[in-house]
Each structure stands twice: as structure tokens, then as C-alpha cells.
């Protein structure tokens, strides 16, 4: 066996080892749910993210040993790529395997020479395997009785714990589904079917059953969230918390602001394709990421981004909003993502380092984002067409982050950047909002802060410009340079001045430690926006009290794990 063949098989073996460990962690999610092991669930989620890089590094050592003096030879890698393509041809998860190969290649060449000659920028087998989603669906025909179909469904999707009240849950779900079918203008129930993905989706403290109500000319996506309860005697049971219907509501469940699901999808593309049918507006790259395959989500994003750049001509421009102290941000008017580059020098009083900022972004990737922090994709040596950068933007980039720029002919290479979903900055949203919209968004802004805190995240800089509003009207945090675990923060009440001199002084009359925070000062975040301040105070003035934060810290230290509902409280069944 020649060196290229051995190298190709080594990389494939590394991928197989990674995928097996990924599945092992995923398969144990059901047991963690049944045992209500919520801390273990969080730890498993982080471990599953970490194993990709660990396996890449382990495989890389063997690759460098086998390739030896030819490890930097691009012609050698062309042959290896062709052999690897033959090895993965026909595999049911070839797209994930190709991304793993790309990770090895990029580790060797430090994200340079990204060409189809050497890696899989585009797959020779297409973006996704040709799959039949019917293989992963269970089908329930209603035969005019949707209640009986729901009862059969819940029987098949039961876990080791009993339902608190199975008849009640069947009636509730059947009623909601029947009403939705009638509202859709569908007269009879005889031809209806329920198509349900065969395995539960696990995340945080919930298990989700995902499917659709289907008939000729009718498709209504649905999700049934299953939660734990506790009887008076202390016995554990489960119940259905809601019947979620419609693409928009389901899309929020699979949001880019939430932790990745654990679901037994041994052929990921089957699940991705079905979910994309349920949520046509959801990017395929985000669906792959939602299932835990965030590295392939990045590959898929790069392919769609490349196609978008080739099919458009508009110029890159600075992103709307107040300029950040740490990041330079740009976008295209035709594009729904932004690019963020760490500046060479930070605007005072920012004192974090470049590495600290990168560590914060990695923390967010691994942490429970609680539906309130945007997921990002990290890129090195990303190549753009220099002529498409507006003069205004180029001037800004040269002034703020010139060390991250490299010009090579017509190409502008950005050495390191993050890509993130584009959102309207909260401060800009408030400018044109009605009083009702201001009240609603400030209620959600405060909820965002509280939910992040319950997930053991303190945002640090809570200025309005550091939060965005999604197309669903949800407030999301996206400035991570000052975040830290809530338990590392010292919350204090400002002591009263000792005398008139203290009261008149423009300097604190009390000591301030590096992690000290004074919640009374949070009012400063609303400077210049009295309307927003009044609305916020109406709902969330408890955030100004150090006692609120200290009590939450005590709960977290005692093992408390918050319930994060990815749907409106109004959609929940009343227990």
C-alpha cells in the first residue's frame, strides 16, 4: 500500500473513531433525561463539541508521521484527496467524513490552499447524500380518528418513566391538532397521517417528538415537548408540555441561539432533509449545526456563502449600528450574515487581549446559550474579492485591524474572523418602535439578561447596542468580549458616602475589585433613552438589586439548572 493510500485510510479511521464517540455520547442522552441528570446533560453537550478537535489533533499526529517529508506537498495531497473520495463514496455520512478530511488538511496548511484540488470545498457527490426520509419516519394513519393516532404515537414514544396522565395529554394534543387542521381548511380527518421522526430530540431538560400532520395539499409541522414532573409521593413521571405547530414556531426551537440537540441520527442527512421540509426558511447549515454537526454546518455555510458571492455584485459595507470597541463588523446588503474581525487595538476602557476574546467566543460555543446568545462560525484566512469592498469599509479595516488583512492580487484575505447571523441592533430597533413595541422588546431584553444569568452567564457590558432583535422579535446577545460565568462575579451594593466630600467626589469612595459589579449602575445602560428605561423599570427593576444576583448565585451553587422554554408560555398546556 503506497503512502497516499495509507494516509487516506488513516484520516478515514480518525473520522470513524470520531463519529462513533459522537454517537455514543448522543445515545446516552435518553438515559440522562430519564434519570433527570441535568448537570451531566450540560457536561455531555460540551464534551461532544470538544471531541471533534481532540480527534483531529490525534489523527494529525499520525498523518504527519505517515506523510513525513511529503506532508507539505500539495501534489501529494491531491492524490490523497482522490483516494479518500473513493473510500467515502456511497457512505451514508460521506458529507461529514469529507468535512473531517478538510479539518486535517486545514490543520496541516493553516487554512491556506483551500481548493477543490486538495480538499472538499465542494463535494464530488453533491451537498447531501441521496436519502429516503421515509426510512426514519413512523407513520400513523388517523382513519378519521386523530385521537387514536395520537394515542398510538405516545405509546410508541414513551420513555422508561410513566406519563403523569396519558389520557389528558392525548386529549390535549388531539384537540390542538384537530383545530389546526380545521383552521387550515381541511374538511375531513380520514386521509390524515402523522409522520414522526423515529427518535427523540434531547436538549436541556426536555425530550422532543418531531413530526408533521400530512395529507395531499396539507403539511403542518408539529413538535411535542416532553418534560419531567414529580408526584406528591416523589415518583418521577413525564408529561407533554405543549403541542407546537407551524414552521415559524418550530424554527424557534431549532434556533441558532440555542444549544445543539442530541438525537440518534446515524444518517444525519435524513434528519436534516426532513427538518428542512418542516422549516423551508431555515438554512441547511444551521440544521446540521443544530444536530451537533457544527463543523459540517460550517462547511455547508461556506458553500452557500460562496454561491451567494458569485451570484451577487453588491459591495461589502460596514454593518449598521454603533461601532464596537473590540470588533470591526461588515456585511452585504443582500446577505443575512455579518463578518466580525477582532481589532488590533481596543477602544479604551477595554482591556481584554485578542486571545481572551477568542476564548470568550469558544466559551459561548460550548455553553448553554439558553436561546439568548448567537452561535458563530470561526474562519481563518477567509478569501474575498477585494474590489467588492467599499472605500469606506476598506478605510475602516485598515485603521482598525490591518494586521488581519492580506492582499494577494485581486484577493483580500482576512486572517481571522467570525461569521454570525445578522440582526437589527436593539438600540436601532428602539428608534422607530411604537410604545407597544418598546414595552415588548424591553420586557424581552430583561428576560434575556435573566435567562443568561440562570445559565450561569453574566454578559458584562449590557449596553443596548450589544443586543440584537431577530426576525421573530426575540432579543439576543452578541457581544462576548466581557462575558464570564455568573459565579465568578462579585455583586455588591454601593456603600453610602461617608461624608459630603465622598458625595461630591467624581471618584469612587470605596474599593472596587476586578470582578466587582454594582447592579445599581445598570441604569446607565439606558442613558439617552428615557422611553426604554421606563419600560424596562416597569418589568425588571429587580435587576438593580444586588440581592437578586446573590440569590441566583446561591441557587447555581446548589446545582440548580433552569428550564429554558424555546416557545411562548402562552403555548404551554396548563398543568
RODO-2510 file (C-alpha; in nm, 4 decimals, decimal comma):
residues 575
     n   res          X          Y          Z
     1     x     0,0000     0,0000     0,0000
     2     x     0,1504     0,3348    -0,1025
     3     x     0,1856     0,6324     0,1271
     4     x    -0,1169     0,8205    -0,0114
     5     x    -0,3446     0,5187     0,0417
     6     x    -0,2232     0,4748     0,3984
     7     x    -0,2787     0,8432     0,4634
     8     x    -0,6316     0,8391     0,3217
     9     x    -0,7240     0,5343     0,5311
    10     x    -0,5700     0,6924     0,8414
    11     x    -0,7859     1,0026     0,8030
    12     x    -1,0948     0,7900     0,7432
    13     x    -1,0169     0,5813     1,0523
    14     x    -0,9873     0,9025     1,2509
    15     x    -1,3288     1,0109     1,1262
    16     x    -1,4864     0,6734     1,2072
    17     x    -1,3478     0,6946     1,5610
    18     x    -1,4846     1,0481     1,5995
    19     x    -1,8291     0,9599     1,4648
    20     x    -1,8541     0,6544     1,6914
    21     x    -1,7746     0,8612     2,0008
    22     x    -2,0163     1,1321     1,8865
    23     x    -2,2904     0,8703     1,8610
    24     x    -2,2038     0,7119     2,1967
    25     x    -2,2448     1,0445     2,3766
    26     x    -2,5659     1,1079     2,1849
    27     x    -2,7136     0,7651     2,2555
    28     x    -2,6775     0,8147     2,6310
    29     x    -2,8917     1,1316     2,6195
    30     x    -3,2111     0,9328     2,6732
    31     x    -3,0791     0,7797     2,9950
    32     x    -2,9691     1,1202     3,1236
    33     x    -3,3179     1,2531     3,0533
    34     x    -3,4901     0,9606     3,2229
    35     x    -3,2655     0,9998     3,5284
    36     x    -3,3045     1,3797     3,5360
    37     x    -2,9256     1,4210     3,5269
    38     x    -2,9276     1,7818     3,4145
    39     x    -2,5706     1,8749     3,5047
    40     x    -2,4482     1,5613     3,3298
    41     x    -2,6518     1,6683     3,0261
    42     x    -2,4662     2,0006     3,0145
    43     x    -2,1285     1,8305     3,0552
    44     x    -2,2068     1,5783     2,7800
    45     x    -2,3064     1,8602     2,5448
    46     x    -1,9708     2,0315     2,5943
    47     x    -1,7785     1,7048     2,5697
    48     x    -1,9445     1,6193     2,2386
    49     x    -1,8312     1,9548     2,0957
    50     x    -1,4757     1,9039     2,2236
    51     x    -1,4214     1,5545     2,0840
    52     x    -1,4036     1,6809     1,7251
    53     x    -1,0934     1,8891     1,7826
    54     x    -0,9417     1,6197     2,0041
    55     x    -0,9824     1,3583     1,7314
    56     x    -0,8464     1,5921     1,4643
    57     x    -0,5332     1,6562     1,6711
    58     x    -0,4879     1,2866     1,7455
    59     x    -0,5274     1,1955     1,3787
    60     x    -0,2984     1,4803     1,2743
    61     x    -0,0075     1,3282     1,4665
    62     x    -0,0376     1,0024     1,2712
    63     x    -0,0860     1,1907     0,9424
    64     x     0,2350     1,3878     0,9925
    65     x     0,4234     1,0686     1,0776
    66     x     0,2985     0,8804     0,7700
    67     x     0,3349     1,1706     0,5247
    68     x     0,6759     1,2624     0,6654
    69     x     0,8702     1,4785     0,4196
    70     x     0,5724     1,4992     0,1805
    71     x     0,3305     1,6478     0,4317
    72     x     0,3658     1,9931     0,2687
    73     x     0,3488     1,8606    -0,0874
    74     x     0,0226     1,9765    -0,2499
    75     x     0,0504     1,7249    -0,5333
    76     x     0,0730     1,4510    -0,2696
    77     x    -0,2479     1,5822    -0,1098
    78     x    -0,4257     1,5909    -0,4464
    79     x    -0,3679     1,2182    -0,4809
    80     x    -0,4694     1,1588    -0,1180
    81     x    -0,7913     1,3524    -0,1667
    82     x    -0,8832     1,1466    -0,4740
    83     x    -0,8219     0,8224    -0,2844
    84     x    -1,0223     0,9452     0,0146
    85     x    -1,3094     1,0426    -0,2165
    86     x    -1,3176     0,6828    -0,3407
    87     x    -1,3159     0,5466     0,0145
    88     x    -1,6128     0,7570     0,1268
    89     x    -1,8118     0,7230    -0,1963
    90     x    -2,1511     0,5803    -0,1128
    91     x    -2,1134     0,6208     0,2630
    92     x    -2,4358     0,7373     0,4263
    93     x    -2,2467     1,0112     0,6105
    94     x    -1,9894     1,0950     0,3454
    95     x    -2,0505     1,4694     0,3824
    96     x    -1,9404     1,4612     0,7470
    97     x    -1,6416     1,2457     0,6534
    98     x    -1,5330     1,4963     0,3872
    99     x    -1,5513     1,7794     0,6390
   100     x    -1,3256     1,5787     0,8729
   101     x    -1,0740     1,5447     0,5888
   102     x    -1,0917     1,9216     0,5362
   103     x    -1,0127     1,9755     0,9042
   104     x    -0,6984     1,7626     0,8760
   105     x    -0,5877     1,9396     0,5597
   106     x    -0,6503     2,2825     0,7135
   107     x    -0,4577     2,1868     1,0255
   108     x    -0,1573     2,0963     0,8088
   109     x    -0,1722     2,4065     0,5877
   110     x    -0,3124     2,6528     0,8450
   111     x    -0,6289     2,7132     0,6432
   112     x    -0,4447     2,8075     0,3248
   113     x    -0,4742     2,6447    -0,0161
   114     x    -0,8442     2,5735     0,0275
   115     x    -0,9044     2,4375    -0,3218
   116     x    -1,1076     2,1501    -0,4595
   117     x    -0,7815     2,0050    -0,5915
   118     x    -0,6636     1,9359    -0,2357
   119     x    -0,9757     1,9280    -0,0167
   120     x    -1,3542     1,9127    -0,0411
   121     x    -1,4631     2,2722    -0,0909
   122     x    -1,7488     2,1232    -0,2906
   123     x    -1,8240     1,7532    -0,2735
   124     x    -1,7971     1,5377    -0,5877
   125     x    -2,1037     1,3538    -0,4534
   126     x    -2,3145     1,6674    -0,4087
   127     x    -2,4077     1,8619    -0,0971
   128     x    -2,6064     1,5819     0,0664
   129     x    -2,6384     1,2051     0,0246
   130     x    -2,9431     1,0926    -0,1760
   131     x    -3,1608     0,9743     0,1105
   132     x    -3,5128     0,8475     0,1635
   133     x    -3,6556     1,0221     0,4703
   134     x    -3,9347     0,7655     0,4882
   135     x    -3,6793     0,5270     0,6388
   136     x    -3,6605     0,7373     0,9561
   137     x    -4,0308     0,8145     0,9858
   138     x    -4,3017     0,6365     1,1776
   139     x    -4,6439     0,6865     1,0201
   140     x    -4,9785     0,6931     1,1961
   141     x    -5,2962     0,6978     0,9880
   142     x    -5,5819     0,8730     1,1577
   143     x    -5,8638     0,6868     0,9731
   144     x    -6,0977     0,9626     1,0850
   145     x    -5,9846     0,9440     1,4488
   146     x    -5,6908     1,1719     1,5183
   147     x    -5,7164     1,0973     1,8904
   148     x    -5,6473     0,7266     1,8353
   149     x    -5,3454     0,8111     1,6162
   150     x    -5,2046     1,0392     1,8867
   151     x    -5,2573     0,7676     2,1491
   152     x    -5,0628     0,5182     1,9357
   153     x    -4,7880     0,7743     1,8794
   154     x    -4,7431     0,8458     2,2512
   155     x    -4,7428     0,4748     2,3278
   156     x    -4,4555     0,4224     2,0829
   157     x    -4,2591     0,7265     2,2047
   158     x    -4,2900     0,6589     2,5765
   159     x    -3,9739     0,6516     2,7878
   160     x    -3,8957     0,4417     3,0943
   161     x    -4,0930     0,6829     3,3129
   162     x    -4,4744     0,6672     3,3147
   163     x    -4,6884     0,9526     3,1893
   164     x    -4,8411     1,1603     3,4637
   165     x    -5,1784     1,1463     3,2855
   166     x    -5,1622     0,9879     2,9416
   167     x    -5,5331     1,0341     2,8648
   168     x    -5,5143     1,4034     2,9427
   169     x    -5,2115     1,4515     2,7177
   170     x    -5,3715     1,2568     2,4310
   171     x    -5,6851     1,4704     2,4533
   172     x    -5,4880     1,7945     2,4630
   173     x    -5,2709     1,7111     2,1635
   174     x    -5,5612     1,5739     1,9598
   175     x    -5,7676     1,8858     2,0270
   176     x    -5,4873     2,1218     1,9184
   177     x    -5,4161     1,9192     1,6051
   178     x    -5,7845     1,8924     1,5102
   179     x    -5,8317     2,2676     1,5496
   180     x    -5,5248     2,3329     1,3329
   181     x    -5,6498     2,1010     1,0593
   182     x    -5,9879     2,2731     1,0537
   183     x    -5,8229     2,6180     1,0528
   184     x    -5,6183     2,5071     0,7506
   185     x    -5,9425     2,4446     0,5640
   186     x    -5,9123     2,0675     0,5592
   187     x    -6,2606     1,9197     0,5963
   188     x    -6,2050     1,5570     0,6895
   189     x    -5,9555     1,3672     0,9026
   190     x    -5,9827     1,0350     0,7228
   191     x    -5,6841     1,0868     0,4918
   192     x    -5,4587     1,2479     0,7512
   193     x    -5,1322     1,0890     0,8593
   194     x    -4,8843     1,1755     1,1318
   195     x    -4,5228     1,1400     1,0107
   196     x    -4,2830     1,1327     1,3043
   197     x    -3,9022     1,1113     1,3150
   198     x    -3,8184     0,7823     1,4818
   199     x    -3,6012     0,9151     1,7659
   200     x    -3,6497     1,1801     2,0331
   201     x    -3,4561     1,5070     2,0292
   202     x    -3,2950     1,5786     2,3672
   203     x    -3,1788     1,9178     2,4909
   204     x    -3,1526     2,0758     2,8351
   205     x    -3,4338     1,9266     3,0465
   206     x    -3,6688     1,8214     2,7663
   207     x    -3,7279     1,5489     2,5091
   208     x    -3,8992     1,6484     2,1847
   209     x    -4,1063     1,4404     1,9430
   210     x    -4,0810     1,5938     1,5941
   211     x    -4,3141     1,5312     1,3032
   212     x    -4,5833     1,6652     1,0742
   213     x    -4,9541     1,6304     1,0062
   214     x    -4,9693     1,5321     0,6411
   215     x    -5,2178     1,4801     0,3619
   216     x    -5,2472     1,5770    -0,0032
   217     x    -5,2071     1,9529    -0,0114
   218     x    -5,1540     1,9804     0,3647
   219     x    -4,8444     1,9813     0,5823
   220     x    -4,8424     2,1126     0,9388
   221     x    -4,5147     2,0642     1,1286
   222     x    -4,5508     1,9749     1,4959
   223     x    -4,3307     1,9194     1,7990
   224     x    -4,4372     1,7651     2,1298
   225     x    -4,2102     1,8697     2,4208
   226     x    -4,1905     1,6101     2,6994
   227     x    -4,0887     1,7245     3,0483
   228     x    -4,0395     1,5753     3,3943
   229     x    -4,2764     1,6229     3,6820
   230     x    -4,2793     1,4919     4,0356
   231     x    -4,5778     1,3401     4,2119
   232     x    -4,6564     1,4061     4,5774
   233     x    -4,5060     1,0695     4,6654
   234     x    -4,1829     1,1681     4,4925
   235     x    -4,2182     0,9307     4,1967
   236     x    -4,0863     1,0661     3,8684
   237     x    -4,3287     1,0941     3,5762
   238     x    -4,3356     1,2771     3,2435
   239     x    -4,5937     1,4913     3,0672
   240     x    -4,6402     1,6765     2,7411
   241     x    -4,5952     2,0493     2,7936
   242     x    -4,7343     2,1731     2,4603
   243     x    -4,8250     2,0877     2,1036
   244     x    -4,6221     2,3254     1,8888
   245     x    -4,7477     2,3781     1,5341
   246     x    -4,6189     2,5611     1,2269
   247     x    -4,2829     2,6330     1,0647
   248     x    -4,2184     2,9636     1,2432
   249     x    -4,2746     2,8204     1,5899
   250     x    -4,0694     2,5088     1,5127
   251     x    -3,7926     2,7264     1,3677
   252     x    -3,7522     2,8976     1,7050
   253     x    -3,6958     2,5570     1,8606
   254     x    -3,4071     2,4971     1,6186
   255     x    -3,2699     2,8491     1,6571
   256     x    -2,9026     2,9408     1,6085
   257     x    -2,9189     3,0873     1,9617
   258     x    -2,9665     2,7510     2,1321
   259     x    -2,7598     2,4534     2,2398
   260     x    -2,7274     2,1682     1,9933
   261     x    -2,9731     1,8782     2,0120
   262     x    -2,8812     1,5197     2,0838
   263     x    -3,0716     1,2861     1,8533
   264     x    -2,9861     0,9375     1,7323
   265     x    -2,9442     1,0286     1,3646
   266     x    -2,6863     0,7801     1,2370
   267     x    -2,7555     0,9100     0,8853
   268     x    -2,7629     1,2842     0,9588
   269     x    -2,8835     1,3916     0,6147
   270     x    -3,2130     1,2031     0,6589
   271     x    -3,2977     1,4141     0,9610
   272     x    -3,1637     1,7322     0,8013
   273     x    -3,3758     1,6850     0,4898
   274     x    -3,6951     1,6183     0,6856
   275     x    -3,6344     1,9154     0,9151
   276     x    -3,5682     2,1377     0,6140
   277     x    -3,9047     2,0307     0,4744
   278     x    -4,0643     2,1386     0,8029
   279     x    -3,8730     2,4693     0,8077
   280     x    -3,8102     2,5809     0,4464
   281     x    -3,6642     2,9152     0,5574
   282     x    -3,4103     2,7545     0,7886
   283     x    -3,0580     2,7336     0,6437
   284     x    -2,9395     2,3756     0,5946
   285     x    -2,6078     2,4717     0,7535
   286     x    -2,7906     2,5710     1,0724
   287     x    -2,9863     2,2452     1,0780
   288     x    -2,6642     2,0424     1,0595
   289     x    -2,5282     2,2521     1,3462
   290     x    -2,8485     2,2043     1,5485
   291     x    -2,7910     1,8283     1,5327
   292     x    -2,4387     1,8721     1,6736
   293     x    -2,2515     1,8596     1,3416
   294     x    -2,1424     2,2212     1,3672
   295     x    -1,8177     2,1616     1,1769
   296     x    -2,0090     2,0355     0,8767
   297     x    -2,2554     2,3184     0,9309
   298     x    -1,9562     2,5441     0,8754
   299     x    -1,8648     2,3588     0,5546
   300     x    -2,2204     2,3848     0,4253
   301     x    -2,2338     2,7531     0,5177
   302     x    -1,9090     2,8166     0,3247
   303     x    -2,0535     2,6520     0,0145
   304     x    -2,3738     2,8549     0,0230
   305     x    -2,1776     3,1726     0,1001
   306     x    -1,9500     3,1088    -0,1978
   307     x    -2,2529     3,0648    -0,4228
   308     x    -2,4100     3,3822    -0,2892
   309     x    -2,0941     3,5844    -0,3518
   310     x    -2,0746     3,4519    -0,7086
   311     x    -2,4381     3,5347    -0,7818
   312     x    -2,4360     3,8928    -0,6443
   313     x    -2,2465     4,2134    -0,7140
   314     x    -2,3258     4,4430    -0,4192
   315     x    -2,0381     4,5830    -0,2158
   316     x    -1,9346     4,4883     0,1351
   317     x    -2,0165     4,7732     0,3730
   318     x    -1,9775     4,8466     0,7452
   319     x    -2,2599     4,6838     0,9401
   320     x    -2,5284     4,9262     1,0636
   321     x    -2,5077     5,0376     1,4247
   322     x    -2,2631     5,1978     1,6672
   323     x    -1,9020     5,0964     1,6061
   324     x    -1,7805     4,8370     1,8536
   325     x    -1,4773     4,8829     2,0758
   326     x    -1,3425     4,5335     2,0074
   327     x    -1,4799     4,4211     1,6707
   328     x    -1,4972     4,5626     1,3193
   329     x    -1,8163     4,4329     1,1585
   330     x    -1,9175     4,4303     0,7919
   331     x    -2,1791     4,2727     0,5684
   332     x    -2,3554     4,2846     0,2309
   333     x    -2,6970     4,4428     0,1963
   334     x    -2,8084     4,1261     0,0148
   335     x    -2,6737     3,8969     0,2861
   336     x    -2,8194     3,7751     0,6168
   337     x    -2,4861     3,7283     0,7931
   338     x    -2,2188     3,9623     0,9276
   339     x    -1,8405     3,9209     0,9455
   340     x    -1,6626     4,0226     1,2672
   341     x    -1,2871     4,0893     1,2939
   342     x    -1,1040     4,1479     1,6223
   343     x    -0,9455     4,4924     1,6139
   344     x    -0,5692     4,5452     1,6512
   345     x    -0,6225     4,7912     1,9358
   346     x    -0,9278     4,8185     2,1538
   347     x    -1,1006     5,1445     2,2292
   348     x    -1,0470     5,2431     2,5962
   349     x    -1,1559     5,1384     2,8541
   350     x    -1,1490     4,7882     2,7015
   351     x    -0,8516     4,5940     2,8358
   352     x    -0,9050     4,2381     2,7111
   353     x    -0,6497     4,0696     2,4867
   354     x    -0,7051     3,9109     2,1458
   355     x    -0,6724     3,5622     2,2946
   356     x    -0,9199     3,6440     2,5698
   357     x    -1,1768     3,7498     2,3091
   358     x    -1,1258     3,4249     2,1177
   359     x    -1,1614     3,2295     2,4415
   360     x    -1,4929     3,4049     2,5111
   361     x    -1,6280     3,3016     2,1713
   362     x    -1,5202     2,9429     2,2362
   363     x    -1,6933     2,9560     2,5737
   364     x    -2,0180     3,0587     2,4029
   365     x    -1,9815     2,7718     2,1529
   366     x    -1,9608     2,5178     2,4374
   367     x    -2,2016     2,6790     2,6865
   368     x    -2,5785     2,6530     2,7144
   369     x    -2,6759     2,9543     2,5055
   370     x    -3,0283     2,9466     2,6548
   371     x    -3,1757     3,0903     2,3358
   372     x    -3,0097     3,4246     2,4098
   373     x    -2,6621     3,4102     2,2500
   374     x    -2,5909     3,3812     1,8784
   375     x    -2,3887     3,0853     1,7539
   376     x    -2,0933     3,1793     1,5345
   377     x    -1,8622     3,0146     1,2836
   378     x    -1,4896     3,0861     1,3142
   379     x    -1,2760     3,1166     0,9992
   380     x    -0,9067     3,1597     0,9271
   381     x    -0,7647     3,3000     0,6029
   382     x    -1,1048     3,3693     0,4514
   383     x    -1,0681     3,4948     0,0923
   384     x    -1,2801     3,7772    -0,0538
   385     x    -1,2801     3,9669    -0,3823
   386     x    -1,1092     4,2935    -0,2860
   387     x    -1,2953     4,5007    -0,5466
   388     x    -1,6247     4,4385    -0,3655
   389     x    -1,5159     4,6227    -0,0508
   390     x    -1,6460     4,9785    -0,0382
   391     x    -1,3885     5,2545     0,0072
   392     x    -1,5458     5,3424     0,3414
   393     x    -1,5112     4,9870     0,4650
   394     x    -1,1522     4,9449     0,3456
   395     x    -1,0529     5,2649     0,5244
   396     x    -1,2139     5,1384     0,8435
   397     x    -1,0470     4,7958     0,8218
   398     x    -0,7039     4,9429     0,7525
   399     x    -0,7398     5,1729     1,0526
   400     x    -0,8763     4,9164     1,2965
   401     x    -0,7489     4,5697     1,2034
   402     x    -0,4743     4,5975     0,9412
   403     x    -0,2820     4,3071     1,0973
   404     x    -0,5686     4,0770     0,9981
   405     x    -0,5611     4,1812     0,6309
   406     x    -0,3528     4,0453     0,3462
   407     x    -0,3861     4,1475    -0,0171
   408     x    -0,2846     3,8944    -0,2820
   409     x    -0,3599     4,0202    -0,6319
   410     x    -0,7363     4,0676    -0,6544
   411     x    -0,7949     3,8759    -0,3314
   412     x    -0,8374     4,0224     0,0151
   413     x    -0,7514     3,7598     0,2757
   414     x    -0,8871     3,8067     0,6287
   415     x    -0,6662     3,6046     0,8581
   416     x    -0,9236     3,5514     1,1316
   417     x    -1,2921     3,6363     1,1636
   418     x    -1,6298     3,5187     1,2903
   419     x    -1,9498     3,4844     1,0905
   420     x    -2,2789     3,5407     1,2672
   421     x    -2,6472     3,5775     1,1819
   422     x    -2,7359     3,9371     1,1021
   423     x    -2,9744     4,1020     1,3479
   424     x    -3,1051     4,4526     1,3970
   425     x    -2,9185     4,6174     1,6868
   426     x    -3,1554     4,6776     1,9765
   427     x    -3,0674     5,0481     2,0014
   428     x    -3,1625     5,0959     1,6326
   429     x    -3,4792     4,8928     1,6731
   430     x    -3,5926     5,1212     1,9569
   431     x    -3,5580     5,4374     1,7464
   432     x    -3,8543     5,3586     1,5235
   433     x    -4,0518     5,1350     1,7618
   434     x    -4,4010     5,2194     1,8834
   435     x    -4,4677     5,2411     2,2564
   436     x    -4,6164     4,8905     2,2451
   437     x    -4,3109     4,7562     2,0631
   438     x    -4,0773     4,9285     2,3094
   439     x    -4,2613     4,7698     2,6016
   440     x    -4,2487     4,4237     2,4419
   441     x    -3,8839     4,4385     2,3441
   442     x    -3,7689     4,5775     2,6799
   443     x    -3,9600     4,3012     2,8552
   444     x    -3,7699     4,0519     2,6404
   445     x    -3,4384     4,2363     2,6883
   446     x    -3,4706     4,1938     3,0647
   447     x    -3,5761     3,8328     3,0191
   448     x    -3,2643     3,7784     2,8073
   449     x    -3,0408     3,9077     3,0880
   450     x    -3,2198     3,6906     3,3452
   451     x    -3,2098     3,3780     3,1308
   452     x    -2,8392     3,4228     3,0594
   453     x    -2,7818     3,4641     3,4321
   454     x    -2,9798     3,1459     3,5027
   455     x    -2,7471     2,9694     3,2550
   456     x    -2,4502     3,0957     3,4633
   457     x    -2,3576     3,3685     3,2137
   458     x    -2,3048     3,7334     3,3047
   459     x    -2,2975     3,9486     2,9871
   460     x    -2,0781     4,2175     3,1399
   461     x    -2,1444     4,5029     2,9001
   462     x    -2,5235     4,5244     2,8766
   463     x    -2,5466     4,8292     2,6521
   464     x    -2,8415     4,8179     2,4163
   465     x    -2,6115     4,8157     2,1119
   466     x    -2,4712     4,4792     2,2209
   467     x    -2,8078     4,3074     2,1789
   468     x    -2,9910     4,2338     1,8567
   469     x    -3,3505     4,1620     1,7603
   470     x    -3,4189     3,8540     1,5455
   471     x    -3,6839     3,8298     1,2734
   472     x    -3,9046     3,6646     1,5356
   473     x    -3,8707     3,9709     1,7614
   474     x    -3,6514     3,7905     2,0135
   475     x    -3,3694     3,9770     2,1907
   476     x    -3,0291     3,8081     2,1578
   477     x    -2,6870     3,8998     2,2993
   478     x    -2,3958     3,9040     2,0530
   479     x    -2,1019     4,0937     2,2099
   480     x    -1,8939     3,8413     2,4014
   481     x    -1,5705     4,0143     2,4980
   482     x    -1,6792     4,0747     2,8591
   483     x    -1,8888     3,7689     2,9357
   484     x    -1,7937     3,5422     3,2244
   485     x    -1,9560     3,2745     3,4381
   486     x    -2,2002     3,4364     3,6783
   487     x    -2,0436     3,2501     3,9694
   488     x    -1,7144     3,4332     3,9115
   489     x    -1,8763     3,7755     3,9608
   490     x    -1,8892     3,9556     4,2956
   491     x    -2,2142     4,1509     4,3210
   492     x    -2,2074     4,4397     4,5667
   493     x    -2,4294     4,7209     4,6824
   494     x    -2,2715     5,0674     4,6602
   495     x    -2,1952     5,1749     5,0194
   496     x    -2,3352     5,5142     5,1262
   497     x    -2,0929     5,8112     5,1166
   498     x    -1,9178     5,8720     5,4453
   499     x    -1,9313     6,2485     5,4239
   500     x    -2,0008     6,5435     5,1921
   501     x    -1,6586     6,5096     5,0296
   502     x    -1,7382     6,1493     4,9255
   503     x    -2,0762     6,2570     4,7940
   504     x    -1,9262     6,5290     4,5725
   505     x    -1,6294     6,3243     4,4516
   506     x    -1,6171     6,2068     4,0887
   507     x    -1,4158     5,9014     4,2031
   508     x    -1,5490     5,6006     4,3994
   509     x    -1,5024     5,6331     4,7754
   510     x    -1,4951     5,2545     4,8065
   511     x    -1,2635     4,9809     4,6834
   512     x    -1,3507     4,8054     4,3562
   513     x    -1,2136     4,4584     4,2785
   514     x    -1,1583     4,3256     3,9235
   515     x    -1,4757     4,1127     3,9357
   516     x    -1,6891     4,3528     4,1380
   517     x    -2,0224     4,4537     3,9856
   518     x    -2,2700     4,7079     4,1273
   519     x    -2,6190     4,6373     3,9844
   520     x    -2,7373     4,9870     4,0829
   521     x    -2,5224     5,1177     3,7992
   522     x    -2,7141     4,9179     3,5361
   523     x    -2,9410     5,2207     3,4902
   524     x    -2,6537     5,3829     3,2987
   525     x    -2,7107     5,1381     3,0124
   526     x    -3,0237     5,3370     2,9221
   527     x    -2,8548     5,6765     2,9008
   528     x    -3,0335     5,8879     2,6423
   529     x    -3,3353     5,6602     2,6061
   530     x    -3,5880     5,7515     2,8743
   531     x    -3,8681     5,5647     2,6971
   532     x    -3,6770     5,2368     2,7061
   533     x    -3,5745     5,2995     3,0661
   534     x    -3,9341     5,3490     3,1805
   535     x    -4,0456     5,0288     3,0078
   536     x    -3,7539     4,8310     3,1497
   537     x    -3,8112     4,9559     3,5043
   538     x    -4,1738     4,8513     3,4835
   539     x    -4,0757     4,4870     3,4298
   540     x    -3,7228     4,4376     3,5582
   541     x    -3,6261     4,6800     3,8321
   542     x    -3,5225     4,3764     4,0412
   543     x    -3,2065     4,3591     3,8270
   544     x    -3,0835     4,6765     4,0003
   545     x    -3,0758     4,4897     4,3326
   546     x    -2,7584     4,3021     4,4277
   547     x    -2,9759     4,0657     4,6289
   548     x    -3,1374     3,9303     4,3094
   549     x    -2,7995     3,8254     4,1734
   550     x    -2,6712     3,6853     4,5034
   551     x    -2,9795     3,4629     4,5419
   552     x    -2,9357     3,3308     4,1891
   553     x    -2,5696     3,2539     4,2573
   554     x    -2,6714     3,0532     4,5636
   555     x    -2,9167     2,8504     4,3529
   556     x    -2,6497     2,7779     4,0912
   557     x    -2,4001     2,6676     4,3549
   558     x    -2,6620     2,4261     4,4881
   559     x    -2,6924     2,2561     4,1495
   560     x    -2,9915     2,4448     4,0100
   561     x    -3,0484     2,4035     3,6342
   562     x    -3,3067     2,6354     3,4793
   563     x    -3,5833     2,5322     3,2394
   564     x    -3,5417     2,7206     2,9110
   565     x    -3,8584     2,7008     2,7074
   566     x    -3,7957     2,7597     2,3348
   567     x    -4,1578     2,8571     2,2865
   568     x    -4,4020     3,1090     2,4266
   569     x    -4,5573     3,0498     2,7660
   570     x    -4,8972     3,1036     2,6021
   571     x    -4,8490     2,7814     2,4013
   572     x    -4,7980     2,5663     2,7090
   573     x    -5,0710     2,3403     2,8397
   574     x    -5,1899     2,4459     3,1837
   575     x    -5,0784     2,1850     3,4318
***
